[in-house]
Amino acid sequence: MDKSLKDKKIIASKLEATVRMGKSGVTVALVEEIKAQIKNKGMVKVKLLGTRREETKQIAAELAERCNAELVDVRGNTVSLFKKDG
């Protein structure tokens, strides 16, 4: 059974960020690390360090697309990505 978006947000709220994006922004190494963690854990939280609030949603959407993941939640400078269903 697929988890609903609400269920995914609840799961995400209990997790700590395990990946941090620094001054270099979205790099190949960052994308590969996120993909690896999603493959192993099914979900990852990414802390976007040094970003302005208006940039956060744009970066979150880019990460979701490049990592072939579902964007579950954006809270402050933290992004939650889930393995896509199917």
KOLGU-4560 file (N, C-alpha, C; in nm, 3 decimals, padded with zeros to 5 digits):
<recs>
<n_xx: 00.084 n_yy: -00.118 n_zz: 00.000 ca_xx: 00.000 ca_yy: 00.000 ca_zz: 00.000 c_xx: 00.089 c_yy: 00.125 c_zz: 00.000 mol: A seq: 1 type: MET>
<n_xx: 00.057 n_yy: 00.220 n_zz: -00.086 ca_xx: 00.134 ca_yy: 00.344 ca_zz: -00.094 c_xx: 00.102 c_yy: 00.433 c_zz: 00.026 mol: A seq: 2 type: ASP>
<n_xx: 00.206 n_yy: 00.499 n_zz: 00.072 ca_xx: 00.187 ca_yy: 00.592 ca_zz: 00.182 c_xx: 00.129 c_yy: 00.723 c_zz: 00.127 mol: A seq: 3 type: LYS>
<n_xx: 00.039 n_yy: 00.783 n_zz: 00.202 ca_xx: -00.016 ca_yy: 00.911 ca_zz: 00.160 c_xx: 00.086 c_yy: 01.021 c_zz: 00.189 mol: A seq: 4 type: SER>
<n_xx: 00.065 n_yy: 01.136 n_zz: 00.129 ca_xx: 00.154 ca_yy: 01.249 ca_zz: 00.152 c_xx: 00.155 c_yy: 01.286 c_zz: 00.300 mol: A seq: 5 type: LEU>
<n_xx: 00.040 n_yy: 01.279 n_zz: 00.364 ca_xx: 00.032 ca_yy: 01.310 ca_zz: 00.507 c_xx: 00.119 c_yy: 01.214 c_zz: 00.588 mol: A seq: 6 type: LYS>
<n_xx: 00.113 n_yy: 01.084 n_zz: 00.556 ca_xx: 00.194 ca_yy: 00.984 ca_zz: 00.625 c_xx: 00.343 c_yy: 01.011 c_zz: 00.605 mol: A seq: 7 type: ASP>
<n_xx: 00.379 n_yy: 01.049 n_zz: 00.483 ca_xx: 00.520 ca_yy: 01.077 ca_zz: 00.453 c_xx: 00.569 c_yy: 01.199 c_zz: 00.530 mol: A seq: 8 type: LYS>
<n_xx: 00.483 n_yy: 01.301 n_zz: 00.543 ca_xx: 00.522 ca_yy: 01.420 ca_zz: 00.619 c_xx: 00.542 c_yy: 01.386 c_zz: 00.767 mol: A seq: 9 type: LYS>
<n_xx: 00.458 n_yy: 01.297 n_zz: 00.819 ca_xx: 00.472 ca_yy: 01.256 ca_zz: 00.959 c_xx: 00.605 c_yy: 01.184 c_zz: 00.980 mol: A seq: 10 type: ILE>
<n_xx: 00.638 n_yy: 01.094 n_zz: 00.888 ca_xx: 00.765 ca_yy: 01.022 ca_zz: 00.895 c_xx: 00.881 c_yy: 01.122 c_zz: 00.887 mol: A seq: 11 type: ILE>
<n_xx: 00.872 n_yy: 01.215 n_zz: 00.792 ca_xx: 00.979 ca_yy: 01.313 ca_zz: 00.771 c_xx: 00.999 c_yy: 01.401 c_zz: 00.894 mol: A seq: 12 type: ALA>
<n_xx: 00.891 n_yy: 01.434 n_zz: 00.963 ca_xx: 00.903 ca_yy: 01.524 ca_zz: 01.077 c_xx: 00.984 c_yy: 01.463 c_zz: 01.191 mol: A seq: 13 type: SER>
<n_xx: 00.994 n_yy: 01.331 n_zz: 01.193 ca_xx: 01.065 ca_yy: 01.262 ca_zz: 01.300 c_xx: 01.212 c_yy: 01.237 c_zz: 01.268 mol: A seq: 14 type: LYS>
<n_xx: 01.253 n_yy: 01.265 n_zz: 01.146 ca_xx: 01.390 ca_yy: 01.238 ca_zz: 01.103 c_xx: 01.479 c_yy: 01.361 c_zz: 01.118 mol: A seq: 15 type: LEU>
<n_xx: 01.607 n_yy: 01.336 n_zz: 01.136 ca_xx: 01.708 ca_yy: 01.441 ca_zz: 01.135 c_xx: 01.762 c_yy: 01.455 c_zz: 00.993 mol: A seq: 16 type: GLU>
<n_xx: 01.807 n_yy: 01.573 n_zz: 00.958 ca_xx: 01.871 ca_yy: 01.594 ca_zz: 00.828 c_xx: 02.002 c_yy: 01.517 c_zz: 00.824 mol: A seq: 17 type: ALA>
<n_xx: 02.022 n_yy: 01.438 n_zz: 00.719 ca_xx: 02.143 ca_yy: 01.357 ca_zz: 00.707 c_xx: 02.235 c_yy: 01.406 c_zz: 00.595 mol: A seq: 18 type: THR>
<n_xx: 02.187 n_yy: 01.503 n_zz: 00.516 ca_xx: 02.267 ca_yy: 01.560 ca_zz: 00.408 c_xx: 02.259 c_yy: 01.711 c_zz: 00.422 mol: A seq: 19 type: VAL>
<n_xx: 02.373 n_yy: 01.777 n_zz: 00.398 ca_xx: 02.376 ca_yy: 01.922 ca_zz: 00.404 c_xx: 02.432 c_yy: 01.979 c_zz: 00.275 mol: A seq: 20 type: ARG>
<n_xx: 02.361 n_yy: 02.076 n_zz: 00.219 ca_xx: 02.407 ca_yy: 02.144 ca_zz: 00.100 c_xx: 02.476 c_yy: 02.272 c_zz: 00.143 mol: A seq: 21 type: MET>
<n_xx: 02.601 n_yy: 02.288 n_zz: 00.106 ca_xx: 02.679 ca_yy: 02.404 ca_zz: 00.145 c_xx: 02.682 c_yy: 02.513 c_zz: 00.040 mol: A seq: 22 type: GLY>
<n_xx: 02.788 n_yy: 02.594 n_zz: 00.046 ca_xx: 02.803 ca_yy: 02.709 ca_zz: -00.044 c_xx: 02.812 c_yy: 02.669 c_zz: -00.191 mol: A seq: 23 type: LYS>
<n_xx: 02.858 n_yy: 02.548 n_zz: -00.218 ca_xx: 02.874 ca_yy: 02.503 ca_zz: -00.356 c_xx: 02.741 c_yy: 02.481 c_zz: -00.426 mol: A seq: 24 type: SER>
<n_xx: 02.634 n_yy: 02.473 n_zz: -00.352 ca_xx: 02.501 ca_yy: 02.454 ca_zz: -00.411 c_xx: 02.478 c_yy: 02.310 c_zz: -00.452 mol: A seq: 25 type: GLY>
<n_xx: 02.394 n_yy: 02.292 n_zz: -00.554 ca_xx: 02.358 ca_yy: 02.159 ca_zz: -00.602 c_xx: 02.471 c_yy: 02.108 c_zz: -00.691 mol: A seq: 26 type: VAL>
<n_xx: 02.547 n_yy: 02.013 n_zz: -00.640 ca_xx: 02.659 ca_yy: 01.955 ca_zz: -00.714 c_xx: 02.628 c_yy: 01.810 c_zz: -00.750 mol: A seq: 27 type: THR>
<n_xx: 02.709 n_yy: 01.754 n_zz: -00.838 ca_xx: 02.694 ca_yy: 01.614 ca_zz: -00.875 c_xx: 02.711 c_yy: 01.525 c_zz: -00.753 mol: A seq: 28 type: VAL>
<n_xx: 02.809 n_yy: 01.557 n_zz: -00.668 ca_xx: 02.833 ca_yy: 01.478 ca_zz: -00.548 c_xx: 02.713 c_yy: 01.482 c_zz: -00.453 mol: A seq: 29 type: ALA>
<n_xx: 02.652 n_yy: 01.599 n_zz: -00.438 ca_xx: 02.534 ca_yy: 01.612 ca_zz: -00.354 c_xx: 02.419 c_yy: 01.527 c_zz: -00.407 mol: A seq: 30 type: LEU>
<n_xx: 02.394 n_yy: 01.536 n_zz: -00.537 ca_xx: 02.287 ca_yy: 01.458 ca_zz: -00.599 c_xx: 02.312 c_yy: 01.309 c_zz: -00.583 mol: A seq: 31 type: VAL>
<n_xx: 02.435 n_yy: 01.265 n_zz: -00.602 ca_xx: 02.467 ca_yy: 01.123 ca_zz: -00.588 c_xx: 02.448 c_yy: 01.075 c_zz: -00.445 mol: A seq: 32 type: GLU>
<n_xx: 02.486 n_yy: 01.157 n_zz: -00.347 ca_xx: 02.467 ca_yy: 01.121 ca_zz: -00.207 c_xx: 02.318 c_yy: 01.109 c_zz: -00.172 mol: A seq: 33 type: GLU>
<n_xx: 02.239 n_yy: 01.203 n_zz: -00.221 ca_xx: 02.095 ca_yy: 01.199 ca_zz: -00.195 c_xx: 02.034 c_yy: 01.074 c_zz: -00.259 mol: A seq: 34 type: ILE>
<n_xx: 02.073 n_yy: 01.045 n_zz: -00.383 ca_xx: 02.022 ca_yy: 00.925 ca_zz: -00.451 c_xx: 02.057 c_yy: 00.799 c_zz: -00.373 mol: A seq: 35 type: LYS>
<n_xx: 02.180 n_yy: 00.791 n_zz: -00.324 ca_xx: 02.224 ca_yy: 00.673 ca_zz: -00.248 c_xx: 02.143 c_yy: 00.657 c_zz: -00.120 mol: A seq: 36 type: ALA>
<n_xx: 02.121 n_yy: 00.767 n_zz: -00.049 ca_xx: 02.045 ca_yy: 00.758 ca_zz: 00.075 c_xx: 01.898 c_yy: 00.723 c_zz: 00.049 mol: A seq: 37 type: GLN>
<n_xx: 01.841 n_yy: 00.778 n_zz: -00.057 ca_xx: 01.702 ca_yy: 00.743 ca_zz: -00.091 c_xx: 01.693 c_yy: 00.596 c_zz: -00.127 mol: A seq: 38 type: ILE>
<n_xx: 01.791 n_yy: 00.547 n_zz: -00.201 ca_xx: 01.790 ca_yy: 00.405 ca_zz: -00.238 c_xx: 01.799 c_yy: 00.316 c_zz: -00.114 mol: A seq: 39 type: LYS>
<n_xx: 01.883 n_yy: 00.352 n_zz: -00.017 ca_xx: 01.904 ca_yy: 00.272 ca_zz: 00.103 c_xx: 01.794 c_yy: 00.288 c_zz: 00.206 mol: A seq: 40 type: ASN>
<n_xx: 01.745 n_yy: 00.411 n_zz: 00.225 ca_xx: 01.651 ca_yy: 00.440 ca_zz: 00.333 c_xx: 01.509 c_yy: 00.467 c_zz: 00.286 mol: A seq: 41 type: LYS>
<n_xx: 01.493 n_yy: 00.501 n_zz: 00.159 ca_xx: 01.361 ca_yy: 00.534 ca_zz: 00.107 c_xx: 01.325 c_yy: 00.680 c_zz: 00.124 mol: A seq: 42 type: GLY>
<n_xx: 01.401 n_yy: 00.751 n_zz: 00.207 ca_xx: 01.373 ca_yy: 00.892 ca_zz: 00.234 c_xx: 01.500 c_yy: 00.960 c_zz: 00.283 mol: A seq: 43 type: MET>
<n_xx: 01.508 n_yy: 01.091 n_zz: 00.258 ca_xx: 01.622 ca_yy: 01.169 ca_zz: 00.306 c_xx: 01.576 c_yy: 01.311 c_zz: 00.337 mol: A seq: 44 type: VAL>
<n_xx: 01.639 n_yy: 01.369 n_zz: 00.438 ca_xx: 01.617 ca_yy: 01.510 ca_zz: 00.469 c_xx: 01.746 c_yy: 01.584 c_zz: 00.439 mol: A seq: 45 type: LYS>
<n_xx: 01.732 n_yy: 01.696 n_zz: 00.369 ca_xx: 01.848 ca_yy: 01.775 ca_zz: 00.327 c_xx: 01.837 c_yy: 01.914 c_zz: 00.388 mol: A seq: 46 type: VAL>
<n_xx: 01.941 n_yy: 01.957 n_zz: 00.456 ca_xx: 01.948 ca_yy: 02.091 ca_zz: 00.514 c_xx: 02.020 c_yy: 02.179 c_zz: 00.413 mol: A seq: 47 type: LYS>
<n_xx: 01.954 n_yy: 02.287 n_zz: 00.371 ca_xx: 02.012 ca_yy: 02.378 ca_zz: 00.273 c_xx: 02.076 c_yy: 02.494 c_zz: 00.349 mol: A seq: 48 type: LEU>
<n_xx: 02.207 n_yy: 02.489 n_zz: 00.362 ca_xx: 02.280 ca_yy: 02.591 ca_zz: 00.438 c_xx: 02.310 c_yy: 02.712 c_zz: 00.349 mol: A seq: 49 type: LEU>
<n_xx: 02.294 n_yy: 02.830 n_zz: 00.403 ca_xx: 02.330 ca_yy: 02.952 ca_zz: 00.331 c_xx: 02.238 c_yy: 02.987 c_zz: 00.216 mol: A seq: 50 type: GLY>
<n_xx: 02.112 n_yy: 02.945 n_zz: 00.221 ca_xx: 02.018 ca_yy: 02.980 ca_zz: 00.114 c_xx: 01.916 c_yy: 03.080 c_zz: 00.166 mol: A seq: 51 type: THR>
<n_xx: 01.870 n_yy: 03.165 n_zz: 00.076 ca_xx: 01.763 ca_yy: 03.257 ca_zz: 00.113 c_xx: 01.630 c_yy: 03.183 c_zz: 00.102 mol: A seq: 52 type: ARG>
<n_xx: 01.535 n_yy: 03.229 n_zz: 00.178 ca_xx: 01.405 ca_yy: 03.163 ca_zz: 00.185 c_xx: 01.341 c_yy: 03.146 c_zz: 00.047 mol: A seq: 53 type: ARG>
<n_xx: 01.353 n_yy: 03.248 n_zz: -00.038 ca_xx: 01.290 ca_yy: 03.242 ca_zz: -00.170 c_xx: 01.360 c_yy: 03.140 c_zz: -00.262 mol: A seq: 54 type: GLU>
<n_xx: 01.484 n_yy: 03.105 n_zz: -00.232 ca_xx: 01.558 ca_yy: 03.006 ca_zz: -00.312 c_xx: 01.524 c_yy: 02.863 c_zz: -00.274 mol: A seq: 55 type: GLU>
<n_xx: 01.479 n_yy: 02.842 n_zz: -00.152 ca_xx: 01.464 ca_yy: 02.708 ca_zz: -00.096 c_xx: 01.372 c_yy: 02.620 c_zz: -00.179 mol: A seq: 56 type: THR>
<n_xx: 01.254 n_yy: 02.670 n_zz: -00.215 ca_xx: 01.158 ca_yy: 02.589 ca_zz: -00.291 c_xx: 01.210 c_yy: 02.556 c_zz: -00.430 mol: A seq: 57 type: LYS>
<n_xx: 01.280 n_yy: 02.650 n_zz: -00.492 ca_xx: 01.338 ca_yy: 02.627 ca_zz: -00.624 c_xx: 01.446 c_yy: 02.518 c_zz: -00.616 mol: A seq: 58 type: GLN>
<n_xx: 01.532 n_yy: 02.526 n_zz: -00.517 ca_xx: 01.637 ca_yy: 02.425 ca_zz: -00.499 c_xx: 01.575 c_yy: 02.290 c_zz: -00.467 mol: A seq: 59 type: ILE>
<n_xx: 01.471 n_yy: 02.290 n_zz: -00.383 ca_xx: 01.402 ca_yy: 02.165 ca_zz: -00.347 c_xx: 01.346 c_yy: 02.097 c_zz: -00.470 mol: A seq: 60 type: ALA>
<n_xx: 01.282 n_yy: 02.174 n_zz: -00.557 ca_xx: 01.225 ca_yy: 02.118 ca_zz: -00.680 c_xx: 01.335 c_yy: 02.063 c_zz: -00.771 mol: A seq: 61 type: ALA>
<n_xx: 01.447 n_yy: 02.134 n_zz: -00.779 ca_xx: 01.560 ca_yy: 02.088 ca_zz: -00.861 c_xx: 01.617 c_yy: 01.957 c_zz: -00.806 mol: A seq: 62 type: GLU>
<n_xx: 01.634 n_yy: 01.949 n_zz: -00.674 ca_xx: 01.685 ca_yy: 01.826 ca_zz: -00.614 c_xx: 01.591 c_yy: 01.709 c_zz: -00.640 mol: A seq: 63 type: LEU>
<n_xx: 01.461 n_yy: 01.732 n_zz: -00.622 ca_xx: 01.363 ca_yy: 01.625 ca_zz: -00.645 c_xx: 01.371 c_yy: 01.574 c_zz: -00.789 mol: A seq: 64 type: ALA>
<n_xx: 01.381 n_yy: 01.667 n_zz: -00.883 ca_xx: 01.388 ca_yy: 01.628 ca_zz: -01.024 c_xx: 01.518 c_yy: 01.553 c_zz: -01.056 mol: A seq: 65 type: GLU>
<n_xx: 01.630 n_yy: 01.607 n_zz: -01.011 ca_xx: 01.759 ca_yy: 01.546 ca_zz: -01.043 c_xx: 01.781 c_yy: 01.412 c_zz: -00.973 mol: A seq: 66 type: ARG>
<n_xx: 01.713 n_yy: 01.393 n_zz: -00.857 ca_xx: 01.728 ca_yy: 01.269 ca_zz: -00.781 c_xx: 01.615 c_yy: 01.171 c_zz: -00.809 mol: A seq: 67 type: CYS>
<n_xx: 01.524 n_yy: 01.208 n_zz: -00.899 ca_xx: 01.408 ca_yy: 01.124 ca_zz: -00.931 c_xx: 01.334 c_yy: 01.087 c_zz: -00.803 mol: A seq: 68 type: ASN>
<n_xx: 01.307 n_yy: 01.189 n_zz: -00.721 ca_xx: 01.242 ca_yy: 01.168 ca_zz: -00.591 c_xx: 01.117 c_yy: 01.254 c_zz: -00.582 mol: A seq: 69 type: ALA>
<n_xx: 01.034 n_yy: 01.221 n_zz: -00.485 ca_xx: 00.913 ca_yy: 01.299 ca_zz: -00.458 c_xx: 00.945 c_yy: 01.402 c_zz: -00.351 mol: A seq: 70 type: GLU>
<n_xx: 00.915 n_yy: 01.527 n_zz: -00.378 ca_xx: 00.931 ca_yy: 01.633 ca_zz: -00.280 c_xx: 00.813 c_yy: 01.625 c_zz: -00.183 mol: A seq: 71 type: LEU>
<n_xx: 00.842 n_yy: 01.591 n_zz: -00.058 ca_xx: 00.738 ca_yy: 01.569 ca_zz: 00.041 c_xx: 00.710 c_yy: 01.695 c_zz: 00.121 mol: A seq: 72 type: VAL>
<n_xx: 00.816 n_yy: 01.767 n_zz: 00.162 ca_xx: 00.795 ca_yy: 01.880 ca_zz: 00.250 c_xx: 00.914 c_yy: 01.975 c_zz: 00.243 mol: A seq: 73 type: ASP>
<n_xx: 00.887 n_yy: 02.103 n_zz: 00.261 ca_xx: 00.990 ca_yy: 02.205 ca_zz: 00.275 c_xx: 00.955 c_yy: 02.283 c_zz: 00.400 mol: A seq: 74 type: VAL>
<n_xx: 01.043 n_yy: 02.278 n_zz: 00.498 ca_xx: 01.023 ca_yy: 02.351 ca_zz: 00.624 c_xx: 01.148 c_yy: 02.434 c_zz: 00.651 mol: A seq: 75 type: ARG>
<n_xx: 01.132 n_yy: 02.564 n_zz: 00.648 ca_xx: 01.249 ca_yy: 02.651 ca_zz: 00.665 c_xx: 01.350 c_yy: 02.622 c_zz: 00.555 mol: A seq: 76 type: GLY>
<n_xx: 01.470 n_yy: 02.582 n_zz: 00.593 ca_xx: 01.574 ca_yy: 02.546 ca_zz: 00.495 c_xx: 01.597 c_yy: 02.396 c_zz: 00.491 mol: A seq: 77 type: ASN>
<n_xx: 01.496 n_yy: 02.318 n_zz: 00.528 ca_xx: 01.508 ca_yy: 02.172 ca_zz: 00.527 c_xx: 01.408 c_yy: 02.114 c_zz: 00.428 mol: A seq: 78 type: THR>
<n_xx: 01.459 n_yy: 02.022 n_zz: 00.345 ca_xx: 01.380 ca_yy: 01.960 ca_zz: 00.240 c_xx: 01.370 c_yy: 01.810 c_zz: 00.266 mol: A seq: 79 type: VAL>
<n_xx: 01.250 n_yy: 01.755 n_zz: 00.254 ca_xx: 01.230 ca_yy: 01.611 ca_zz: 00.271 c_xx: 01.197 c_yy: 01.550 c_zz: 00.135 mol: A seq: 80 type: SER>
<n_xx: 01.276 n_yy: 01.450 n_zz: 00.097 ca_xx: 01.258 ca_yy: 01.381 ca_zz: -00.030 c_xx: 01.229 c_yy: 01.233 c_zz: -00.003 mol: A seq: 81 type: LEU>
<n_xx: 01.135 n_yy: 01.176 n_zz: -00.077 ca_xx: 01.093 ca_yy: 01.037 ca_zz: -00.061 c_xx: 01.115 c_yy: 00.965 c_zz: -00.193 mol: A seq: 82 type: PHE>
<n_xx: 01.142 n_yy: 00.838 n_zz: -00.185 ca_xx: 01.155 ca_yy: 00.755 ca_zz: -00.304 c_xx: 01.022 c_yy: 00.758 c_zz: -00.379 mol: A seq: 83 type: LYS>
<n_xx: 01.028 n_yy: 00.781 n_zz: -00.511 ca_xx: 00.905 ca_yy: 00.782 ca_zz: -00.589 c_xx: 00.840 c_yy: 00.646 c_zz: -00.592 mol: A seq: 84 type: LYS>
<n_xx: 00.708 n_yy: 00.644 n_zz: -00.583 ca_xx: 00.632 ca_yy: 00.519 ca_zz: -00.592 c_xx: 00.637 c_yy: 00.468 c_zz: -00.736 mol: A seq: 85 type: ASP>
<n_xx: 00.654 n_yy: 00.338 n_zz: -00.747 ca_xx: 00.648 ca_yy: 00.278 ca_zz: -00.880 c_xx: 00.772 c_yy: 00.272 c_zz: -00.953 mol: A seq: 86 type: GLY>
</recs>
